[in-house]
Amino acid sequence: MKLSRKILKFTEPLMYRRGWRRAQRSIFRVPLGPMVAKIDQQRAREIQQRYANSTAGYAKYANIEPWLRLNRERVQDLNLQRSAPKRVLDLGCGGGFFLFILKNLGHSVLGLDIERVVLFTELLELFEVPRVVWKISAFEPLPDLGQKFDWITAFSVNFNLYHPGK
């Protein structure tokens, strides 16, 4: 780590844009409390207990609060908390944390994902977020979802290369 490189970063506009975005997230924070209050707490605890001792990598998503905080930042980075209601499609929606926040902000949401992880299905049902089960393949069109979307998002998508014949 060179000190000169660290000092040089202070002259780059990107640093100030990132700092301003972080400040906006703190100053104009979207409150999660009212959203969390809408969740069936008993069902949420049951899901968390079911996956508490699981060694599966996806079990970490059963702990709802940190994933809601992370996705609140994504919503704020896209400025969707201040926009008029939009139609949002999230590719690889996972447990639906991002869509849950958007739905509570008045947006129309739809998730598109595979049905491999039962935890994600449970979370989507808990959040009452609609999902279309579909495997996205290279150079293949998405299914006809019957509507157009204002936003199409994909965060932390894991495209598994699955070749059953090999």
RALINBEL-V409886 format. One line per field, one symbol per residue. ss: DSSP state (@ for helix, = for strand, . for the rest). phi: phi as a letter, one per 20 degrees, with the letter a starting at -180 (. if undefined). psi: psi as a letter, one per 30 degrees, with the letter a starting at -180 (. if undefined). Layout:
ss: ???
phi: ???
psi: ???
//
This chain:
ss: ..@@@@@@@@@.@@@@@@@@@@@@@@@.....@@@@@...@@@@@@@@@@@.....@@@@@@.@@@@@@@@@@@@@@.........=====.....@@@@@@@@...======....@@@@@@@@@@...===.................===.............
phi: .effffffffeefgfffffffffffffdfffegfffffffffffffffffdgdfefffffffefgffffffffffffemffdefgcecddemflenffffffgfeneecbdcaedfdfgfffffffeldfbdeaefcgmdffffembececcdbdlfdeeedcfed
psi: jkeeeeeffffkeeeeeeeeeeeeeeehkkkfeeeeffkjeeeeeeeeeegegkfkefffffjeeeeeeefeeeeeefgfffllklkkkjkhfbfgeeeeeeefgglklkljllhejeeeeeeeeefhkkkkkkjkkkgkllljggllkekjljkhkjjkjjjff.
//
